[in-house]
């Protein structure tokens, strides 16, 4: 979490999920299942855009992998399951 993200949470433009709402997922280290490859596809969706921290292409490495995939899995569990199954094949 950085200052910019905290400011956005406090002013209401970003949100946090309660621990009781999240659906954690364990994603293996597959090249096709990376934050870099999936961020553009999922971060623009209105359901999760408010939960994604402000990230520029230079700061992509700062986006926590576990957080990203947990948020995606919370809102799109079927798609996340399909992605993981495809990567395992």
VENWO-V505270 format. One record per helix or strand of 2 or more residues. SS is the DSSP state (@ for helix, = for strand). FROM is the first residue (numbers start at 1). TO is the last residue. If there is no record, write none. Layout:
ss->[SS	SS]
from->[FROM	FROM]
to->[TO	TO]
This chain:
ss->[@	@	@	@	@	@]
from->[3	35	46	57	65	77]
to->[11	43	49	62	75	88]
